[in-house]
Amino acid sequence: MEITDKVLEVLRTQGEPLNAGKIAELGGLDRKEVDKAMTRLKKDGRIVSPKRCYWTPA
């Protein structure tokens, strides 16, 4: 499973907007890898930000 898929999975299972640090913590992932994955997901339009620094699946 790719890191982007893991990030999306964490966001979907939590059901609330999360920041990158919380995603890394809940998914047992490296924060830098989460940041890179979120950059790709934002560019692809797969995640959106309902409030500053918090993200949900699109």
PDB file of N, CA, C and O in Angstrom:
ATOM      1  N   MET A   1       0.847  -1.176   0.000  1.00  0.00           N
ATOM      2  CA  MET A   1       0.000   0.000   0.000  1.00  0.00           C
ATOM      3  C   MET A   1       0.898   1.245   0.000  1.00  0.00           C
ATOM      4  O   MET A   1       1.876   1.313   0.744  1.00  0.00           O
ATOM      5  N   GLU A   2       0.566   2.196  -0.814  1.00  0.00           N
ATOM      6  CA  GLU A   2       1.328   3.430  -0.901  1.00  0.00           C
ATOM      7  C   GLU A   2       1.044   4.329   0.287  1.00  0.00           C
ATOM      8  O   GLU A   2      -0.006   4.222   0.921  1.00  0.00           O
ATOM      9  N   ILE A   3       1.976   5.209   0.583  1.00  0.00           N
ATOM     10  CA  ILE A   3       1.805   6.141   1.701  1.00  0.00           C
ATOM     11  C   ILE A   3       0.567   7.024   1.511  1.00  0.00           C
ATOM     12  O   ILE A   3      -0.119   7.344   2.482  1.00  0.00           O
ATOM     13  N   THR A   4       0.282   7.416   0.273  1.00  0.00           N
ATOM     14  CA  THR A   4      -0.900   8.247   0.029  1.00  0.00           C
ATOM     15  C   THR A   4      -2.175   7.487   0.384  1.00  0.00           C
ATOM     16  O   THR A   4      -3.121   8.067   0.918  1.00  0.00           O
ATOM     17  N   ASP A   5      -2.198   6.197   0.088  1.00  0.00           N
ATOM     18  CA  ASP A   5      -3.365   5.378   0.430  1.00  0.00           C
ATOM     19  C   ASP A   5      -3.514   5.252   1.938  1.00  0.00           C
ATOM     20  O   ASP A   5      -4.631   5.268   2.456  1.00  0.00           O
ATOM     21  N   LYS A   6      -2.401   5.127   2.642  1.00  0.00           N
ATOM     22  CA  LYS A   6      -2.441   5.020   4.102  1.00  0.00           C
ATOM     23  C   LYS A   6      -2.963   6.312   4.730  1.00  0.00           C
ATOM     24  O   LYS A   6      -3.749   6.285   5.677  1.00  0.00           O
ATOM     25  N   VAL A   7      -2.512   7.442   4.185  1.00  0.00           N
ATOM     26  CA  VAL A   7      -2.979   8.733   4.691  1.00  0.00           C
ATOM     27  C   VAL A   7      -4.482   8.861   4.480  1.00  0.00           C
ATOM     28  O   VAL A   7      -5.201   9.262   5.395  1.00  0.00           O
ATOM     29  N   LEU A   8      -4.959   8.529   3.304  1.00  0.00           N
ATOM     30  CA  LEU A   8      -6.403   8.587   3.036  1.00  0.00           C
ATOM     31  C   LEU A   8      -7.180   7.638   3.939  1.00  0.00           C
ATOM     32  O   LEU A   8      -8.267   7.976   4.408  1.00  0.00           O
ATOM     33  N   GLU A   9      -6.634   6.463   4.183  1.00  0.00           N
ATOM     34  CA  GLU A   9      -7.299   5.483   5.047  1.00  0.00           C
ATOM     35  C   GLU A   9      -7.460   6.042   6.459  1.00  0.00           C
ATOM     36  O   GLU A   9      -8.529   5.916   7.056  1.00  0.00           O
ATOM     37  N   VAL A  10      -6.411   6.654   6.991  1.00  0.00           N
ATOM     38  CA  VAL A  10      -6.485   7.252   8.328  1.00  0.00           C
ATOM     39  C   VAL A  10      -7.538   8.351   8.356  1.00  0.00           C
ATOM     40  O   VAL A  10      -8.332   8.420   9.294  1.00  0.00           O
ATOM     41  N   LEU A  11      -7.554   9.209   7.345  1.00  0.00           N
ATOM     42  CA  LEU A  11      -8.538  10.287   7.295  1.00  0.00           C
ATOM     43  C   LEU A  11      -9.965   9.745   7.232  1.00  0.00           C
ATOM     44  O   LEU A  11     -10.861  10.267   7.896  1.00  0.00           O
ATOM     45  N   ARG A  12     -10.171   8.714   6.447  1.00  0.00           N
ATOM     46  CA  ARG A  12     -11.523   8.149   6.309  1.00  0.00           C
ATOM     47  C   ARG A  12     -11.987   7.468   7.592  1.00  0.00           C
ATOM     48  O   ARG A  12     -13.151   7.594   7.971  1.00  0.00           O
ATOM     49  N   THR A  13     -11.088   6.746   8.264  1.00  0.00           N
ATOM     50  CA  THR A  13     -11.499   6.004   9.459  1.00  0.00           C
ATOM     51  C   THR A  13     -11.773   6.923  10.640  1.00  0.00           C
ATOM     52  O   THR A  13     -12.580   6.583  11.505  1.00  0.00           O
ATOM     53  N   GLN A  14     -11.120   8.076  10.694  1.00  0.00           N
ATOM     54  CA  GLN A  14     -11.327   8.991  11.820  1.00  0.00           C
ATOM     55  C   GLN A  14     -12.610   9.790  11.691  1.00  0.00           C
ATOM     56  O   GLN A  14     -13.241  10.111  12.698  1.00  0.00           O
ATOM     57  N   GLY A  15     -13.005  10.116  10.473  1.00  0.00           N
ATOM     58  CA  GLY A  15     -14.266  10.820  10.269  1.00  0.00           C
ATOM     59  C   GLY A  15     -14.277  12.262  10.728  1.00  0.00           C
ATOM     60  O   GLY A  15     -15.346  12.856  10.872  1.00  0.00           O
ATOM     61  N   GLU A  16     -13.111  12.835  10.961  1.00  0.00           N
ATOM     62  CA  GLU A  16     -13.021  14.240  11.341  1.00  0.00           C
ATOM     63  C   GLU A  16     -11.755  14.830  10.731  1.00  0.00           C
ATOM     64  O   GLU A  16     -10.823  14.089  10.416  1.00  0.00           O
ATOM     65  N   PRO A  17     -11.704  16.145  10.559  1.00  0.00           N
ATOM     66  CA  PRO A  17     -10.493  16.764   9.997  1.00  0.00           C
ATOM     67  C   PRO A  17      -9.292  16.538  10.908  1.00  0.00           C
ATOM     68  O   PRO A  17      -9.395  16.669  12.128  1.00  0.00           O
ATOM     69  N   LEU A  18      -8.160  16.199  10.311  1.00  0.00           N
ATOM     70  CA  LEU A  18      -6.933  15.943  11.061  1.00  0.00           C
ATOM     71  C   LEU A  18      -5.779  16.739  10.485  1.00  0.00           C
ATOM     72  O   LEU A  18      -5.765  17.066   9.299  1.00  0.00           O
ATOM     73  N   ASN A  19      -4.803  17.051  11.342  1.00  0.00           N
ATOM     74  CA  ASN A  19      -3.589  17.686  10.845  1.00  0.00           C
ATOM     75  C   ASN A  19      -2.543  16.609  10.556  1.00  0.00           C
ATOM     76  O   ASN A  19      -2.730  15.447  10.916  1.00  0.00           O
ATOM     77  N   ALA A  20      -1.460  16.987   9.916  1.00  0.00           N
ATOM     78  CA  ALA A  20      -0.452  16.016   9.484  1.00  0.00           C
ATOM     79  C   ALA A  20       0.172  15.270  10.661  1.00  0.00           C
ATOM     80  O   ALA A  20       0.450  14.075  10.556  1.00  0.00           O
ATOM     81  N   GLY A  21       0.391  15.952  11.766  1.00  0.00           N
ATOM     82  CA  GLY A  21       0.975  15.303  12.939  1.00  0.00           C
ATOM     83  C   GLY A  21       0.087  14.209  13.488  1.00  0.00           C
ATOM     84  O   GLY A  21       0.574  13.142  13.863  1.00  0.00           O
ATOM     85  N   LYS A  22      -1.204  14.459  13.539  1.00  0.00           N
ATOM     86  CA  LYS A  22      -2.153  13.464  14.049  1.00  0.00           C
ATOM     87  C   LYS A  22      -2.270  12.291  13.075  1.00  0.00           C
ATOM     88  O   LYS A  22      -2.388  11.143  13.502  1.00  0.00           O
ATOM     89  N   ILE A  23      -2.237  12.572  11.782  1.00  0.00           N
ATOM     90  CA  ILE A  23      -2.282  11.498  10.784  1.00  0.00           C
ATOM     91  C   ILE A  23      -1.072  10.591  10.949  1.00  0.00           C
ATOM     92  O   ILE A  23      -1.206   9.368  10.920  1.00  0.00           O
ATOM     93  N   ALA A  24       0.110  11.180  11.123  1.00  0.00           N
ATOM     94  CA  ALA A  24       1.335  10.402  11.307  1.00  0.00           C
ATOM     95  C   ALA A  24       1.243   9.554  12.574  1.00  0.00           C
ATOM     96  O   ALA A  24       1.626   8.384  12.572  1.00  0.00           O
ATOM     97  N   GLU A  25       0.739  10.142  13.647  1.00  0.00           N
ATOM     98  CA  GLU A  25       0.615   9.440  14.919  1.00  0.00           C
ATOM     99  C   GLU A  25      -0.367   8.263  14.824  1.00  0.00           C
ATOM    100  O   GLU A  25      -0.046   7.147  15.230  1.00  0.00           O
ATOM    101  N   LEU A  26      -1.546   8.519  14.292  1.00  0.00           N
ATOM    102  CA  LEU A  26      -2.576   7.475  14.209  1.00  0.00           C
ATOM    103  C   LEU A  26      -2.205   6.363  13.229  1.00  0.00           C
ATOM    104  O   LEU A  26      -2.553   5.201  13.438  1.00  0.00           O
ATOM    105  N   GLY A  27      -1.496   6.726  12.161  1.00  0.00           N
ATOM    106  CA  GLY A  27      -1.134   5.732  11.157  1.00  0.00           C
ATOM    107  C   GLY A  27       0.202   5.068  11.392  1.00  0.00           C
ATOM    108  O   GLY A  27       0.583   4.159  10.654  1.00  0.00           O
ATOM    109  N   GLY A  28       0.928   5.513  12.421  1.00  0.00           N
ATOM    110  CA  GLY A  28       2.251   4.972  12.679  1.00  0.00           C
ATOM    111  C   GLY A  28       3.208   5.268  11.533  1.00  0.00           C
ATOM    112  O   GLY A  28       4.031   4.430  11.166  1.00  0.00           O
ATOM    113  N   LEU A  29       3.091   6.477  10.966  1.00  0.00           N
ATOM    114  CA  LEU A  29       3.864   6.861   9.791  1.00  0.00           C
ATOM    115  C   LEU A  29       4.864   7.955  10.142  1.00  0.00           C
ATOM    116  O   LEU A  29       4.717   8.643  11.152  1.00  0.00           O
ATOM    117  N   ASP A  30       5.879   8.110   9.302  1.00  0.00           N
ATOM    118  CA  ASP A  30       6.858   9.168   9.454  1.00  0.00           C
ATOM    119  C   ASP A  30       6.244  10.499   9.037  1.00  0.00           C
ATOM    120  O   ASP A  30       5.606  10.586   7.988  1.00  0.00           O
ATOM    121  N   ARG A  31       6.430  11.527   9.845  1.00  0.00           N
ATOM    122  CA  ARG A  31       5.810  12.836   9.583  1.00  0.00           C
ATOM    123  C   ARG A  31       6.245  13.413   8.230  1.00  0.00           C
ATOM    124  O   ARG A  31       5.421  13.968   7.504  1.00  0.00           O
ATOM    125  N   LYS A  32       7.521  13.286   7.889  1.00  0.00           N
ATOM    126  CA  LYS A  32       7.999  13.825   6.611  1.00  0.00           C
ATOM    127  C   LYS A  32       7.340  13.119   5.436  1.00  0.00           C
ATOM    128  O   LYS A  32       7.007  13.757   4.438  1.00  0.00           O
ATOM    129  N   GLU A  33       7.149  11.810   5.545  1.00  0.00           N
ATOM    130  CA  GLU A  33       6.483  11.056   4.486  1.00  0.00           C
ATOM    131  C   GLU A  33       5.017  11.463   4.372  1.00  0.00           C
ATOM    132  O   GLU A  33       4.474  11.544   3.270  1.00  0.00           O
ATOM    133  N   VAL A  34       4.381  11.719   5.510  1.00  0.00           N
ATOM    134  CA  VAL A  34       2.989  12.173   5.508  1.00  0.00           C
ATOM    135  C   VAL A  34       2.887  13.522   4.809  1.00  0.00           C
ATOM    136  O   VAL A  34       1.979  13.736   4.006  1.00  0.00           O
ATOM    137  N   ASP A  35       3.809  14.432   5.106  1.00  0.00           N
ATOM    138  CA  ASP A  35       3.802  15.750   4.457  1.00  0.00           C
ATOM    139  C   ASP A  35       3.934  15.628   2.946  1.00  0.00           C
ATOM    140  O   ASP A  35       3.229  16.312   2.205  1.00  0.00           O
ATOM    141  N   LYS A  36       4.832  14.764   2.485  1.00  0.00           N
ATOM    142  CA  LYS A  36       5.020  14.553   1.042  1.00  0.00           C
ATOM    143  C   LYS A  36       3.754  13.975   0.415  1.00  0.00           C
ATOM    144  O   LYS A  36       3.325  14.405  -0.655  1.00  0.00           O
ATOM    145  N   ALA A  37       3.164  12.993   1.097  1.00  0.00           N
ATOM    146  CA  ALA A  37       1.951  12.363   0.579  1.00  0.00           C
ATOM    147  C   ALA A  37       0.803  13.363   0.513  1.00  0.00           C
ATOM    148  O   ALA A  37       0.027  13.363  -0.442  1.00  0.00           O
ATOM    149  N   MET A  38       0.696  14.214   1.529  1.00  0.00           N
ATOM    150  CA  MET A  38      -0.389  15.198   1.543  1.00  0.00           C
ATOM    151  C   MET A  38      -0.207  16.230   0.436  1.00  0.00           C
ATOM    152  O   MET A  38      -1.190  16.710  -0.128  1.00  0.00           O
ATOM    153  N   THR A  39       1.021  16.571   0.124  1.00  0.00           N
ATOM    154  CA  THR A  39       1.272  17.492  -0.989  1.00  0.00           C
ATOM    155  C   THR A  39       0.750  16.899  -2.287  1.00  0.00           C
ATOM    156  O   THR A  39       0.119  17.594  -3.083  1.00  0.00           O
ATOM    157  N   ARG A  40       1.015  15.606  -2.501  1.00  0.00           N
ATOM    158  CA  ARG A  40       0.503  14.933  -3.709  1.00  0.00           C
ATOM    159  C   ARG A  40      -1.008  14.863  -3.699  1.00  0.00           C
ATOM    160  O   ARG A  40      -1.651  15.112  -4.719  1.00  0.00           O
ATOM    161  N   LEU A  41      -1.582  14.526  -2.553  1.00  0.00           N
ATOM    162  CA  LEU A  41      -3.039  14.410  -2.450  1.00  0.00           C
ATOM    163  C   LEU A  41      -3.726  15.755  -2.682  1.00  0.00           C
ATOM    164  O   LEU A  41      -4.775  15.809  -3.325  1.00  0.00           O
ATOM    165  N   LYS A  42      -3.143  16.842  -2.164  1.00  0.00           N
ATOM    166  CA  LYS A  42      -3.701  18.181  -2.386  1.00  0.00           C
ATOM    167  C   LYS A  42      -3.657  18.522  -3.874  1.00  0.00           C
ATOM    168  O   LYS A  42      -4.632  19.021  -4.437  1.00  0.00           O
ATOM    169  N   LYS A  43      -2.524  18.249  -4.496  1.00  0.00           N
ATOM    170  CA  LYS A  43      -2.354  18.557  -5.918  1.00  0.00           C
ATOM    171  C   LYS A  43      -3.364  17.798  -6.769  1.00  0.00           C
ATOM    172  O   LYS A  43      -3.887  18.333  -7.747  1.00  0.00           O
ATOM    173  N   ASP A  44      -3.642  16.531  -6.390  1.00  0.00           N
ATOM    174  CA  ASP A  44      -4.588  15.693  -7.125  1.00  0.00           C
ATOM    175  C   ASP A  44      -6.042  15.987  -6.761  1.00  0.00           C
ATOM    176  O   ASP A  44      -6.957  15.456  -7.390  1.00  0.00           O
ATOM    177  N   GLY A  45      -6.261  16.830  -5.747  1.00  0.00           N
ATOM    178  CA  GLY A  45      -7.625  17.158  -5.328  1.00  0.00           C
ATOM    179  C   GLY A  45      -8.301  16.046  -4.551  1.00  0.00           C
ATOM    180  O   GLY A  45      -9.529  15.967  -4.525  1.00  0.00           O
ATOM    181  N   ARG A  46      -7.519  15.189  -3.920  1.00  0.00           N
ATOM    182  CA  ARG A  46      -8.092  14.059  -3.171  1.00  0.00           C
ATOM    183  C   ARG A  46      -8.338  14.365  -1.706  1.00  0.00           C
ATOM    184  O   ARG A  46      -9.031  13.612  -1.022  1.00  0.00           O
ATOM    185  N   ILE A  47      -7.767  15.485  -1.207  1.00  0.00           N
ATOM    186  CA  ILE A  47      -8.063  15.946   0.143  1.00  0.00           C
ATOM    187  C   ILE A  47      -8.370  17.440   0.077  1.00  0.00           C
ATOM    188  O   ILE A  47      -7.885  18.151  -0.802  1.00  0.00           O
ATOM    189  N   VAL A  48      -9.187  17.900   1.028  1.00  0.00           N
ATOM    190  CA  VAL A  48      -9.551  19.311   1.106  1.00  0.00           C
ATOM    191  C   VAL A  48      -9.387  19.793   2.546  1.00  0.00           C
ATOM    192  O   VAL A  48      -9.385  18.995   3.484  1.00  0.00           O
ATOM    193  N   SER A  49      -9.252  21.085   2.703  1.00  0.00           N
ATOM    194  CA  SER A  49      -9.050  21.675   4.021  1.00  0.00           C
ATOM    195  C   SER A  49     -10.280  22.465   4.454  1.00  0.00           C
ATOM    196  O   SER A  49     -10.542  23.541   3.918  1.00  0.00           O
ATOM    197  N   PRO A  50     -11.046  21.938   5.428  1.00  0.00           N
ATOM    198  CA  PRO A  50     -12.204  22.686   5.916  1.00  0.00           C
ATOM    199  C   PRO A  50     -11.786  23.851   6.819  1.00  0.00           C
ATOM    200  O   PRO A  50     -12.514  24.835   6.947  1.00  0.00           O
ATOM    201  N   LYS A  51     -10.613  23.733   7.444  1.00  0.00           N
ATOM    202  CA  LYS A  51     -10.049  24.833   8.223  1.00  0.00           C
ATOM    203  C   LYS A  51      -8.530  24.723   8.161  1.00  0.00           C
ATOM    204  O   LYS A  51      -7.990  23.659   7.859  1.00  0.00           O
ATOM    205  N   ARG A  52      -7.869  25.790   8.439  1.00  0.00           N
ATOM    206  CA  ARG A  52      -6.420  25.876   8.279  1.00  0.00           C
ATOM    207  C   ARG A  52      -5.689  24.708   8.962  1.00  0.00           C
ATOM    208  O   ARG A  52      -5.895  24.429  10.144  1.00  0.00           O
ATOM    209  N   CYS A  53      -4.840  24.043   8.189  1.00  0.00           N
ATOM    210  CA  CYS A  53      -3.963  22.950   8.657  1.00  0.00           C
ATOM    211  C   CYS A  53      -4.705  21.653   9.006  1.00  0.00           C
ATOM    212  O   CYS A  53      -4.088  20.734   9.544  1.00  0.00           O
ATOM    213  N   TYR A  54      -5.964  21.552   8.726  1.00  0.00           N
ATOM    214  CA  TYR A  54      -6.715  20.321   8.964  1.00  0.00           C
ATOM    215  C   TYR A  54      -7.272  19.839   7.632  1.00  0.00           C
ATOM    216  O   TYR A  54      -7.660  20.644   6.785  1.00  0.00           O
ATOM    217  N   TRP A  55      -7.309  18.528   7.453  1.00  0.00           N
ATOM    218  CA  TRP A  55      -7.648  17.950   6.145  1.00  0.00           C
ATOM    219  C   TRP A  55      -8.668  16.825   6.273  1.00  0.00           C
ATOM    220  O   TRP A  55      -8.723  16.115   7.277  1.00  0.00           O
ATOM    221  N   THR A  56      -9.473  16.686   5.224  1.00  0.00           N
ATOM    222  CA  THR A  56     -10.428  15.598   5.103  1.00  0.00           C
ATOM    223  C   THR A  56     -10.384  15.070   3.675  1.00  0.00           C
ATOM    224  O   THR A  56      -9.937  15.778   2.772  1.00  0.00           O
ATOM    225  N   PRO A  57     -10.836  13.845   3.455  1.00  0.00           N
ATOM    226  CA  PRO A  57     -10.894  13.338   2.072  1.00  0.00           C
ATOM    227  C   PRO A  57     -11.875  14.172   1.260  1.00  0.00           C
ATOM    228  O   PRO A  57     -12.884  14.642   1.786  1.00  0.00           O
ATOM    229  N   ALA A  58     -11.579  14.352  -0.012  1.00  0.00           N
ATOM    230  CA  ALA A  58     -12.457  15.132  -0.902  1.00  0.00           C
ATOM    231  C   ALA A  58     -13.683  14.327  -1.279  1.00  0.00           C
ATOM    232  O   ALA A  58     -14.538  14.813  -2.020  1.00  0.00           O
TER     233      ALA A  58
END
